[in-house]
Amino acid sequence: MVEITRPRRGSLAYSPRKRAKSQVPKYKSWPEYEGEPKLQGFAGYKAGMTHIIMVDDRKTSPSVGKDITVPVTVIEVPPMKVVAVRAYCADTYGSHAFSEVWSENVDSALSERITAPKKNNPESVEKIRAAIAAGTVTDIFALMYTQPVMLTGVPKKVPDLMEVRVAGGDMAARFDFALGLFGADIDIESISTLGQYVDVTAVTTGKGTNGPVKLWGTPLRKSKHSRQGKLRHIGNLGPWHPHHVRWQVPQMGQMGYHQRTEFNKRILKVSTSPEEINPEGGFVKYGLVRGKYIAIKGSVPGPNKRLIRIRPAIRNNEANDLVPVVSYVSTKSKQG
């Protein structure tokens, strides 16, 4: 008789599946970069999805040179600002913040998010410069915040604050570059260009508590094996030894609202003309895009209005410097 086997349902790579601590995603790694100092991250707010028609410029594609239909996610990207610069050092216990320099003019909207220092310590600049000269500073980060007050599709007005790595050049050049960003509006073009591959990170849509059938994909029990009509219960809780329930056993738990990163998403359109992308009646549960936006190929984690973080691709194996040729953007109603 043939032995019935099947692969495991659900990946254990994402365990434990618990709610994200913050709706602002965090990066623990950044791509290597050699060149002039630049920021390695940006953030925007998800508006919705549509589709475009573009010329397929992938060299290995069977439809290369022909028009293809591509689904895209529209992300509204108002300019961001830098409020502080933070230097990091490393020791036997890992990387930790060494010192930071705050801008003299802190936006009043940030008072709802954090308590900014009332007086900036002028000695912090010299302290960081001395540490850079001594070779103890290992990284420079800029504290950037979004400006949702410029959007009509996102109801909140409190900025989202995040750390963005400054890469390129030596540490002294990175520090001077970050200090020069105080008070300036930073656009998406300073981080990535049209046609470039990026990584997008967001907190997925929360679905609450679910059982093992929906959460892990376990099959329904047969009626003869279930008592009291419990078809959606798991068959057993694992082996007798070890004498406890192992974490690999599929059980009920939180589904959704997890931080997820999608790699190698290509930017197909960057524009300041929202009438080119707005569908009739606006995007569902968002409304109209009124400022600068980008269109990324494929889907992006999270519901509409969710904060989306963007960084240059860290594992890009499809180097494509060609500018996408878009001939049509669908503006048909998404209301159904």
N, C-alpha and C positions, 0 to 999 in steps of 0.2 A: 504494500500500500504506500502511496506517495506521501512523504512527510510534508505537512503544511507549514510553511514558514512565511514570515513577513518582516519587513524592516520595522524598526522602532518608530512609534508615532510621537512626533514632537521632538524638537532639538533641545538637548540639555545645555547647549552652549550659552543660552540666555538666562540660565538660572542664577539666582532666584528671581522669579518673575514677580517683582513687587513694584509698587508705584514709584515713579521718579521723585527724587527729593525736591527738585526745582523744575519749573517749566523753562528755565534758561539752560540749555544743554552745556556741557563742559567737555573740552577736548583735553586728552592726556598725551597726545602726540601730535607733532607738526611735521610737514614735509621739509626736506632739506632744500636750501636755497642759497645760491652763490650769486652775488651781484650787488647792486645798490640797495641800501636799506629800504624795506617796505613792510607794510602790515600784511598779515597772513590770515585775516578773517574779516567777515562782514556778517550782517544780519538783516533780515527783512521779515515781512509778514505774508503768509500764504493767502492768496485771493481766491484761487480756484483753478479749474482745468479747462482747456479747450484743445483744438487741434489746428495744425498748420500744414501747408503743402510746401515742401522744399526739395531742392535737388540733392539726391543721395551722393555724398562726396566720400563715402568710405571705399577705399581702394579694393578691399576684398569682398565687397558686397555684390551679389548677382545683379542688382538693379543700379549699379553705379552710373551716374550721369542722368538718371531718369527721375521724374517727379514721384515723390512718395508722401504719404500722409503720416504725420508724426504727432502723437499726443504730447502736450506740453503743460507744465504747471506754471502759473503766473504768480510771481512773488513781487510785492510792492516793496521797494527799497528806498525809503527816504534817507537823506544823508545822516551819518553818525558823527559823534563828537568824542574827543579824547578829554577826559577829566583828570587823569593821573598817569604817572609812569612808575612802574614797580620793577625793582631789580631783585633777582633771585640768586641765591648761593646754594652750593651743595656740600654736604658733609657725609659722614658715615650713616646718618639717619635719613638721607635723601635730600630732595630739593625743598627749600623753604624761603619765604620772603625775607629779604635783607633790609631794604628800605624803600621808601616811595616818595615821590614828589607830586604835589597836587597843584592844579591850576589855580591862579589867583581869582579868576572869575568862574565860580561854580554856578551852574544853572539852578534856578530856584525850583524847577520841577524835580530835581534829584532829592530834595528834602523829604519827599514822600517815600523815597526808596532807601536812602542811607542818611546818616548824620556825617556830613563832610566836615573836615577840620576848619575851624573858624580862621585860624592863622596858619599860613604855610611856613614850614621851618626852612629858612634859607640854608641851613647847614646840611640839609639832606642832599642837595645837589653836590656839594663838595665831598660829602661822605661817600656817595655812590661813585664819583669820579676817582676818589682815592682807592676804593675797592676794585674798580676796573683796572687801574694802574697796577694794583697788587696781584691781579689775576684771580681774584676770588669770586667775581661775578660771573655766573654761568649763563644767564639768560635775561632778556629785557622784555617786559610785557607792558602793553598799554591798556588802561582801563577805559573802555569805550561804552557808550550808551546810545540806545536808539531814541528816536523822536516820534512816538506814536501819535502825538498831538497833531502832527501834520497829516494824519490819515483820517478819513471818514468811515472806512470800513471796520476799523478796530475801535471798540468803545473806550478802551482804557487810555489814560493820559500819562500814567506814571512810566518813566523810561525803564527799559531793561538794561541792567549793567552786566558787563562781561569782560573777561581778560582776553586780549588778542596778542599773539606773539609778534615781536618785531624781529625780522630776519634780514640777513645780508650784511656784508661788511664786518668790521670788528665791533667789539662791544662799545667802544667810545662813539663810533659813528652811529650805531643803533640808538644809543642814549640821546645824542644830539638830535637825531632825526625825530625821535618820539617827543622831545621837548618842543620842537618846532611845530607840532601838530595842535598845540593848545589853542583853542578858540577858532579852529578852522573846521569847515564842513568837509567831511570825507565821503566821497562818492564810491559807488561800486566799481567804477573803472580803475580806481587806484589799487584794487585788490585783484581783479580778474578782468579778462578781455573777452570780446565776442568770439565764440567758437572754442573757448577753453573748457577743459574738464575740471570739475570741482566735486567736492564731497559735501553733502547736505546732511544736517543733523537736526532732529526735532523730537519732541515727545509725542508719541502716537496717541490716537484717539482712545480714551478710556471707555471700557465696556463693563466695569464693575466686576463682581465676583461671579465666576462661572465654574461649572463642573468639569470633570476630566474629559468628557466626550467633546465638548467644544474647545476647552483649553488645550488639551493634549492630543485630541484626535483619536481617542480610543474607540474601538467598535462597540456597538450596542450588544448587550448580552442576549442570548437566546431565551425565549420565553420559558423553556423547560429548566434553564439554569438560574433563573431569577425567581426569588420568592417575594411575594407581596407586590408584584409588578415593578420591581426596581430594575428597570432595563438599562438605566444610565449609570449604574454603579460599576466600579471596577471589580474584577473577579477575586483578587486577593491583595493583601498588603505586603507581599514579598515573602522571602524565605523565613524559616524559623530561626536560623542562625545567619547573620548576627541577630540577636534577640531584641530588635527595635525596628521601627519603620524607617527605612532608608529614604534619603531625599530624592532618589531616582524614581520612587513610586509615584505614578501620576495621581494627583488628588486635586480637589477643588482649590481655587485661589484667584488672585487678581488677574484680570485679562485686560491688556491695553494700558495706556498711560505709562509706557516705558520709553526710555531714551534709545533711539535707533539712528544709525548712520548708514546712508546709502552712498556707495563709492562711484566715482566716474560718471557723474551726471553732466551732460554737455549744455552749455549756455547757447541757445539758438537765437535769442533776440534780446537786445537791450535798447530801450527807447524811453523818451520823455513825452510821447504822444499817446495818451491813454485811449483816445478815440480809435486807435488802430486795433486795440485788443478787447475793449469792453463789449460784452455781448448785450443783446437787447434785453433790457430789464436788469442788467447788472449780474454779477456772479451770485450764485445761490449762497445765502447766509453771509454775504460779505458786502455786496453793493457794487459801487463803481470804483474803479481805479482812477485816481486823480493826479498821481505824480509819476515819478520814474519807476520803471518796473523791469524785471527780467523774465524771460521765458526759458525754463529748464526742461530738457527732454525727459519725458516719462513722469512718473508719480513721485511725490515727496511725502514723507511721513507726517502725520498729524491732520487735524481738521482745518477748515478755513479759519482765518484769523490767528493761527498758531505762529509763534515765533520760530523762524527758520534760521539756523546758523550755517554759514558757508565758509569753506576754506579751500585753498588749492588742493588738487587731487594728490593724495599721499602715495597711492599705488597705481599711478597712471601708466598703462602699457600701450595706450592708443594715442600716441602723439599726433595731433591733427591741428595744424596751424591755419587751415583753410577757413575763410569766413563763410558761414552758412548763407546760402542763397534762398531766401524765403519769398515765395510768389503769392501765397494766399494765407490769410489768418481768418479762422472762422469766428464770426461775431453773431451767430444765430443764438436765439434764446436758450438758456440752460434751465429754464423754469419747468420744462417738461410739457 
